[in-house]
Amino acid sequence: MRKIFGVLAVLLFITGCEQKTKPIVKKDKDKIDVASHPFDADSAFAYVKAQTDFGPRTPESEAHEACANFLMTKLTQFCDTAIVQPFVAKTYDGKRFNSQNIIGSFAPEKENRILLGAHWDSRHIADMDSDPEKRNLPIDGANDGASGVGVLIELARQLQINSPEIGIDIIFFDAEDYGTPSGENIDGDWWCLGSQHWTTHPHRENYRADYGILLDMVGATDAKFSHEGFSIFYASQILSKVWGTANRLGYGNYFINQRANPITDDHYYVNKLAHIPMINIVHQDKNTGTGFFPHWHTQNDNIHIIDKNTLQAVGKVLLEVIYGEQAPENQ
């Protein structure tokens, strides 16, 4: 993830794009019962910790293989179907890694669908660490990767208990964070390799979703989720839906109604290549030098910075959005 673009320049450059989505019947947005759809933050935290306990999930490492098996086991347990999508990631440093997107689906026969995503690999270098001796070491990626995956596993557990009226696909993208080191400019799209592969090789022929939601860095204390720039451009209606739900649930301190920079993340390629409008719930911080949360791409991105309250806010909002949708009667 993670080139940051200036908002105005990008939005002026790409104006004129249309959103095309199939209609979903909405339930009364003002009748949200906070207790109606439980989300267990303790469970989500346990799923985050399970990933970090394996160690850094860098391509082809033992931790990467063990975590892949864990994630596939969980999606198989909770979803109607689960598959592994293997691919070879070609990285900026000339290496090739056997990689895999992990995909679980609910009601795969339904036409109206929501796509939910997060990346499950962790960064191979801590290039933003303040200690130069630690910069070539891989990171745990508790917030940057594992937090979004943990929320989605708990979400899948809840969806198994109480099926939504529409189809849901959960994709854990691999090889997202093996991008170029800070300060290096190498021509090519070196971030988000798993989503780039999936958008050109979807797991189902002619796959479509009404919209998508990406989770990235959704576990830190007092996280702030602003309107990320590419989400504004490609999927402003979905952005309004999700942030509106968050504010009605009382989570306006997390979901901030202000513009933020566009960033290269998995949702960018889903929008650009798969033409599925997808937003990014991502922790950006204009007060840090990087533009992200303070421990981004450092050794301090570990389980100790994960806050159950933040996981609860994100998970609860997603459940309310999902259960607030109704499929058309003729589906």
VMD Tcl script that draws the C-alpha trace (Angstrom):
set ca {
  {0.00 0.00 0.00}
  {1.17 2.44 -0.61}
  {1.91 5.24 -2.55}
  {0.08 8.34 -1.36}
  {-1.20 10.76 -3.97}
  {-2.18 14.40 -3.63}
  {-5.99 14.44 -3.45}
  {-6.74 17.40 -5.70}
  {-4.36 16.44 -8.51}
  {-5.62 12.87 -8.69}
  {-9.29 13.72 -8.48}
  {-8.97 16.36 -11.20}
  {-7.08 13.91 -13.40}
  {-9.60 11.10 -13.09}
  {-12.89 13.00 -13.09}
  {-15.58 11.67 -15.36}
  {-15.67 8.01 -14.30}
  {-19.10 6.43 -13.71}
  {-20.23 3.99 -11.06}
  {-22.37 1.10 -12.27}
  {-24.01 -1.03 -9.62}
  {-27.01 -3.30 -9.46}
  {-29.76 -2.09 -7.16}
  {-30.12 -3.52 -3.67}
  {-33.26 -2.78 -1.74}
  {-32.37 -0.83 1.42}
  {-34.02 -1.27 4.77}
  {-35.01 1.82 6.75}
  {-31.64 3.41 7.54}
  {-33.02 5.16 10.62}
  {-34.05 1.91 12.32}
  {-30.72 0.52 13.44}
  {-30.80 -1.64 16.56}
  {-27.29 -1.66 17.99}
  {-27.92 -4.95 19.82}
  {-29.50 -6.72 16.86}
  {-26.29 -7.97 15.25}
  {-23.59 -8.89 17.80}
  {-19.89 -8.62 17.04}
  {-17.46 -10.22 19.48}
  {-14.36 -8.02 19.77}
  {-12.66 -10.57 22.04}
  {-13.04 -13.17 19.31}
  {-11.76 -10.77 16.63}
  {-8.75 -9.93 18.82}
  {-8.00 -13.64 19.24}
  {-8.01 -14.05 15.46}
  {-5.57 -11.14 15.12}
  {-3.30 -12.64 17.77}
  {-3.43 -16.08 16.17}
  {-1.91 -14.57 13.04}
  {0.84 -12.65 14.81}
  {1.68 -15.71 16.91}
  {2.87 -17.38 13.70}
  {5.39 -14.55 13.26}
  {5.89 -12.32 10.21}
  {3.84 -13.72 7.33}
  {6.30 -12.99 4.55}
  {6.10 -14.92 1.27}
  {7.15 -18.58 1.43}
  {8.14 -18.41 5.12}
  {7.03 -21.07 7.59}
  {4.81 -18.49 9.28}
  {3.22 -17.67 5.92}
  {2.40 -21.33 5.25}
  {1.06 -21.92 8.77}
  {-1.12 -18.83 8.63}
  {-2.48 -19.79 5.21}
  {-3.60 -23.13 6.64}
  {-5.19 -21.37 9.61}
  {-7.11 -18.93 7.42}
  {-8.31 -21.64 5.07}
  {-9.47 -23.70 8.02}
  {-11.49 -20.79 9.41}
  {-13.13 -19.88 6.11}
  {-13.94 -23.53 5.47}
  {-15.49 -23.71 8.94}
  {-17.65 -20.59 8.62}
  {-18.36 -20.02 4.92}
  {-20.49 -21.99 2.47}
  {-17.48 -22.43 0.18}
  {-13.77 -21.71 0.54}
  {-10.94 -21.92 -1.98}
  {-7.27 -21.11 -2.35}
  {-6.22 -19.17 -5.44}
  {-2.50 -19.80 -6.06}
  {-0.35 -17.43 -8.08}
  {3.29 -16.44 -8.47}
  {4.14 -12.96 -7.17}
  {6.89 -11.23 -9.14}
  {8.45 -8.64 -6.83}
  {10.40 -5.43 -7.33}
  {13.70 -7.14 -6.43}
  {13.43 -9.74 -9.20}
  {12.19 -12.55 -6.97}
  {9.25 -14.90 -7.54}
  {7.19 -16.17 -4.64}
  {4.49 -18.82 -4.53}
  {1.53 -16.91 -3.12}
  {-2.16 -17.48 -2.52}
  {-5.34 -15.51 -2.18}
  {-7.77 -17.18 0.22}
  {-11.47 -16.78 -0.58}
  {-14.64 -17.68 1.29}
  {-18.21 -17.19 0.07}
  {-21.71 -17.14 1.50}
  {-24.59 -18.02 -0.82}
  {-22.44 -18.15 -3.97}
  {-25.57 -18.68 -6.06}
  {-26.95 -15.22 -5.26}
  {-26.52 -12.49 -7.84}
  {-26.46 -9.50 -5.50}
  {-23.19 -9.59 -3.54}
  {-20.83 -7.61 -1.34}
  {-17.07 -8.14 -1.61}
  {-15.06 -7.81 1.62}
  {-11.28 -7.80 1.59}
  {-8.08 -7.47 3.60}
  {-4.47 -8.50 3.04}
  {-3.01 -11.28 5.15}
  {0.71 -11.03 4.42}
  {3.02 -8.80 6.46}
  {5.82 -6.50 5.36}
  {9.21 -8.12 4.71}
  {11.16 -5.10 5.98}
  {10.62 -2.51 8.71}
  {11.81 0.29 6.45}
  {10.14 3.03 8.53}
  {11.61 1.93 11.87}
  {13.52 4.56 13.84}
  {16.26 2.00 14.57}
  {18.40 1.45 11.43}
  {19.45 -1.99 12.70}
  {15.82 -3.17 12.58}
  {14.89 -1.89 9.15}
  {15.83 -5.03 7.25}
  {13.81 -7.28 9.56}
  {10.24 -8.41 8.79}
  {7.36 -7.14 10.92}
  {4.45 -8.78 12.72}
  {1.93 -6.59 10.92}
  {-0.65 -6.78 13.70}
  {-2.45 -3.66 12.53}
  {-1.21 -3.57 8.95}
  {-2.82 -6.77 7.74}
  {-3.84 -8.96 10.66}
  {-6.41 -6.54 12.11}
  {-8.54 -6.48 8.96}
  {-8.31 -10.25 8.58}
  {-9.27 -10.76 12.24}
  {-12.36 -8.59 11.86}
  {-13.42 -10.47 8.73}
  {-12.98 -13.91 10.30}
  {-15.21 -12.86 13.20}
  {-17.63 -11.39 10.67}
  {-17.73 -14.74 8.87}
  {-18.46 -16.48 12.15}
  {-21.43 -14.19 12.73}
  {-22.71 -14.55 9.16}
  {-22.75 -18.33 9.61}
  {-25.00 -17.89 12.63}
  {-27.35 -15.39 10.98}
  {-27.33 -15.53 7.18}
  {-27.75 -12.22 5.34}
  {-30.19 -11.83 2.48}
  {-27.44 -11.20 -0.08}
  {-24.27 -13.04 -1.06}
  {-20.96 -12.25 0.59}
  {-17.42 -12.92 -0.62}
  {-14.42 -12.54 1.70}
  {-11.00 -12.33 0.07}
  {-7.71 -12.38 1.94}
  {-5.22 -10.93 -0.55}
  {-1.61 -12.14 -0.46}
  {1.62 -10.32 -1.41}
  {0.11 -6.89 -0.79}
  {2.92 -5.49 1.33}
  {6.00 -6.61 -0.62}
  {6.42 -3.21 -2.22}
  {9.48 -1.09 -2.84}
  {11.47 0.18 0.16}
  {10.91 3.73 1.31}
  {12.76 6.24 -0.83}
  {13.24 3.88 -3.78}
  {11.59 4.51 -7.13}
  {11.28 1.44 -9.32}
  {8.97 1.54 -12.31}
  {6.02 -0.84 -12.07}
  {3.04 -1.74 -9.88}
  {4.85 -3.50 -7.03}
  {2.23 -3.22 -4.31}
  {-0.96 -5.25 -3.96}
  {0.15 -8.17 -6.09}
  {-2.60 -10.48 -4.83}
  {-5.41 -8.11 -5.73}
  {-3.82 -7.38 -9.08}
  {-3.86 -11.09 -9.81}
  {-7.44 -11.58 -8.61}
  {-8.83 -8.66 -10.61}
  {-7.48 -10.17 -13.83}
  {-8.15 -13.78 -12.77}
  {-11.32 -13.73 -10.62}
  {-12.17 -16.86 -8.66}
  {-15.41 -17.20 -10.61}
  {-15.86 -16.52 -14.31}
  {-17.65 -13.21 -14.94}
  {-17.65 -12.48 -11.21}
  {-19.55 -9.35 -10.17}
  {-20.33 -7.69 -6.85}
  {-22.57 -4.72 -6.18}
  {-19.79 -3.12 -4.18}
  {-16.80 -3.87 -2.00}
  {-15.27 -2.83 1.31}
  {-11.55 -3.18 2.06}
  {-10.16 -3.18 5.61}
  {-6.58 -2.06 6.20}
  {-5.07 -1.04 9.53}
  {-8.32 -1.15 11.51}
  {-7.09 -2.11 14.98}
  {-5.07 0.68 16.58}
  {-6.25 2.71 19.58}
  {-8.26 5.81 18.62}
  {-7.97 5.03 14.91}
  {-9.35 7.63 12.53}
  {-10.93 6.52 9.26}
  {-11.35 9.45 6.88}
  {-12.74 9.47 3.33}
  {-9.81 7.99 1.39}
  {-9.36 9.66 -1.99}
  {-9.89 6.75 -4.39}
  {-12.92 5.67 -2.34}
  {-14.40 9.14 -2.88}
  {-13.83 8.97 -6.61}
  {-14.83 5.41 -7.40}
  {-17.44 4.62 -4.74}
  {-18.74 7.77 -3.06}
  {-22.23 6.30 -2.54}
  {-20.81 3.32 -0.69}
  {-18.62 5.63 1.38}
  {-21.68 7.62 2.40}
  {-23.57 4.43 3.26}
  {-20.82 3.07 5.53}
  {-19.91 6.35 7.24}
  {-23.60 7.17 7.68}
  {-24.15 3.83 9.38}
  {-21.12 4.40 11.62}
  {-22.38 7.77 12.74}
  {-25.88 6.50 13.45}
  {-24.34 3.74 15.58}
  {-22.33 6.29 17.56}
  {-18.93 5.54 16.02}
  {-18.36 9.00 14.57}
  {-15.18 9.34 16.62}
  {-13.65 6.60 14.44}
  {-15.34 7.30 11.08}
  {-14.48 10.93 10.39}
  {-16.31 12.91 7.72}
  {-13.31 14.52 6.10}
  {-11.28 13.94 2.95}
  {-7.93 12.17 3.00}
  {-5.29 11.29 0.44}
  {-5.82 8.54 -2.14}
  {-3.50 5.60 -1.55}
  {-2.50 2.64 -3.66}
  {-4.14 -0.28 -1.88}
  {-6.03 -3.40 -2.93}
  {-9.24 -1.45 -3.53}
  {-7.53 0.65 -6.20}
  {-7.05 -2.36 -8.47}
  {-10.50 -3.77 -7.72}
  {-11.95 -0.44 -8.83}
  {-9.65 0.12 -11.79}
  {-9.34 -3.40 -13.21}
  {-12.42 -5.29 -11.98}
  {-14.70 -2.22 -12.15}
  {-16.31 -3.05 -8.82}
  {-16.85 0.09 -6.70}
  {-14.85 -0.55 -3.53}
  {-14.03 1.69 -0.58}
  {-11.11 1.47 1.82}
  {-11.53 1.71 5.58}
  {-7.95 2.61 6.42}
  {-6.21 4.42 9.26}
  {-4.57 7.54 7.87}
  {-2.90 10.17 10.06}
  {-1.92 13.54 8.61}
  {0.10 14.31 11.75}
  {2.74 11.63 11.12}
  {5.52 11.89 8.58}
  {4.28 8.81 6.72}
  {0.60 9.70 6.52}
  {-0.34 6.47 8.32}
  {-0.59 5.33 11.94}
  {2.61 5.94 13.98}
  {3.84 2.32 13.99}
  {3.35 1.75 10.25}
  {6.09 -0.45 8.76}
  {8.01 -0.64 12.03}
  {8.77 -3.35 14.56}
  {6.22 -1.75 16.88}
  {3.33 -2.90 14.71}
  {2.65 -5.81 17.05}
  {-0.24 -7.23 19.05}
  {0.27 -4.73 21.88}
  {-1.09 -1.85 19.79}
  {-4.36 -3.62 18.92}
  {-7.43 -2.17 20.64}
  {-10.59 -4.25 20.94}
  {-12.71 -1.09 20.92}
  {-11.52 -0.25 17.41}
  {-12.12 -3.78 16.19}
  {-15.61 -3.60 17.70}
  {-16.42 -0.33 15.93}
  {-15.35 -1.60 12.51}
  {-16.96 -5.02 12.86}
  {-20.23 -3.63 14.15}
  {-20.50 -1.12 11.31}
  {-19.87 -3.82 8.71}
  {-22.50 -6.12 10.17}
  {-25.10 -3.35 10.20}
  {-24.32 -2.47 6.58}
  {-24.60 -6.11 5.48}
  {-27.81 -6.86 7.36}
  {-29.25 -3.56 6.19}
  {-29.31 -4.81 2.61}
  {-32.14 -6.82 1.10}
  {-31.90 -8.68 -2.19}
  {-34.52 -7.86 -4.84}
  {-37.60 -10.05 -4.56}
  {-37.00 -11.73 -7.91}
  {-33.51 -12.97 -7.02}
}
mol new
graphics top color blue
foreach p $ca { graphics top sphere $p radius 0.5 }
foreach p [lrange $ca 0 end-1] q [lrange $ca 1 end] { graphics top cylinder $p $q radius 0.2 }
display resetview
